[in-house]
Every structure is written in structure tokens, then in C-alpha cells.
């Protein structure tokens, strides 16, 4: 009998599809609550065997993504066949490509670019480079699909991003949540006019809410010492001052809503009519366009209706951060180059890849391994 090389049934502890009304969108699918007594099932795929009499054609998609071991068998008829032991990778290459197109369609109709970027960031941003074990180290592992992590203060409102993506996950069961979150984040940046992100896929999902990281690993918008706080958080991830400033530039997208973050105005002249759900305060005038206006607007203190958080202001106040912030305000291409590199690094943090080298959906090699991070190198104003 031919082994089934299709992905297993999604974990019963994963989010369920469906439709319901919500405060943000009347057409958003409902996120069903999860039973604490449900037994989790791993979302990674297991080894299967194919006999020589199997229909190989039915499994070609999986075989293209698989490690294969073949040994000759002498059949009763005197013919030789093969036994193929196949390991399906964490995510299916063709399904990733199709899901990207579906994400683009969602972006065109809902203008949800900012929240999808935030979703990918917050799933990856819990990484702690000082913890070796997976998944205790946090990072891009799909844990944000669980309610316990959605309730972390820094993740307020992200349930709406999950509602947008759940129909895509239901459609493409051969994609992990960890990959879907990062695919959506990178696609949102690119579709908003930002740089192409050198992404790789194959992230393995955690299996249950007990594997979610503790609260408190994500950055705060208004800490007492903003620059020191940013370094505490991002150095813990193994990122540099350049990465911190470049990633901050993604605030060129989106708005802050006081009911979620405690920051910003209920609405401004730039947000009162949407697009999407109206309201909130944006960092930039064209808050669905990815460019370097975030740095320009902060530097020029352009408009009281544009948001500047304490952690934003620190980019032009801290000597080391300021070197990069000034550069990005003047040179958009330099910002795009550094942002693409930093986003790719962030999206890989803490992830366990299957295959270990990851897979590309653009037939491009995976990003090179960055040099070893040394915090002192980035805290003196020099790189």
C-alpha cells in the first residue's frame, strides 16, 4: 500500500476555521476557543514507506521535497523494484507558493499589511540566544497561535491577524503556522513597496500551549530608558544596533491604537477615514507605503498628528542608533538593504528547520550565516 505523504490532520489544539462577526471585520472568520483537555499532536511530518507496487505518481510532490533511501528488491517475477523511505519536510514548497498568492489577495482587500508584519515579528521576537533548547528558546515556532500567548499584553489585537490567516492555513494543511506567519510578514512588506526579503522556510511548529514562552520578552514602547531597553531586548535575540534601527523603520507601516497599546490618538486626519478600519495614530502620512518616511518624519518633527514613541525618538538621540537613523533618512536604498537583511535574520530566530538548511520558494540560496554577534561592538557608536 502506498504511504500517504500528505500532511497529517492539523493539531486539534490549533486554531479552527469558520466565520463570525468581530469588532474589526464583519466577515472575519471566527477563532474558536481551545479545549484544555485536548491532546496535542505534533504538526511536523513523519517517515513513510513506499513499496515497489505503489503509485509513485501520487506522491511526486512529497518526493520532490524529500530525503530518499533506495534499496533493490528482487521480486518473484524476477524484476527489480525499489523501496523508498520518504521524509516529508515541515512545509510543502508548492503550497507555500500558492499561499503567498492568497496572502496577496487578502492584502488587497483588507489592507492588513501592518498587522501581518507585526504577527511575524512577535512570533519570532521571543527568542533568547542564551537558551539552546528548542522550543524553550522561543522564536519563530508558531506558538503565537495559542490563546495563552495571544493574551500577552504586547500581542493585543493580533488575534485579528490570525483570523485573517486561518482560512489560508485550513486550505494549505501542508504549511506550518511558523512558516505561514513569516511568509505573511515578508509578503506584506514586499506588497507595500518594501524590499524583497531573502526568506527561507521549513520551520517546525510547537505542538501545544505549554510550549509558549513566558510573557515579557517583547519590547515595550515607553520604558524609562528607551535605548537601553531596546538593546536589552534585541541583544538578547542576537541582533545589533543596525538591526534595531532598520527594524524600527517598519513603523513606516501601520498605526498605534490606544485601546490596544495605550499609545497614540484615537484618530488623526491621516487615519479617520481608513483604509481598513478607521482610527489610531500613524507614524507616517502614507502608512500603507513602505519607504523611509519614518526616519524623515521623526528627524524633521513634521507633524503633531504623526506618532513618535519614546523608543522612536531614541533612534535620533542615542549616538550609535543615530548613525543609522540619519543614514536611512537620507538614503532609502541603504534602509531597504539593511531592513531586508534584518527582517530575514529576525524571521529565522529560534526556528528549528526541517530540512535543516531550509527551503526557498524563489529558487534562491538561503541567506548567509551572519558573523558572531558581540554586543560591545554595537554599543560604542561604531560597527
ABEGO torsion letter per residue (X at the ends): XBBBABBBBBBAABBBBEBBBBAABAABBBBBBBBAABBBBBABBBBBBBBAABBAAAAAAAAAABBBBBBBBBBAAGBBBBBBBBBBBABBAAAAAAAAAAAAAAAAAAGAAAAAAAAAAAAAAABBAABABOAAAEEBAGAAABAAAAABAAABGAAAAAAAAAAAAAABAABBAAAAAAAAAAAAAAAAGBBBBBBBBGBBBBABAAABBBBGABBBABBABAAAAAAAAAAAAGBBAAAAAAAAAAAABEBBBAAAAGBEBABBAAAAAOBEBBEEBBABABAABBBAAAAAAAAAGABAABBBBAAAAAAAABAAAAAAAAAAAABAAAAAAAAAAAAAAAAABGBBBOBAAEBBAAGBBBBBBBBBBBAAAAAAGBX
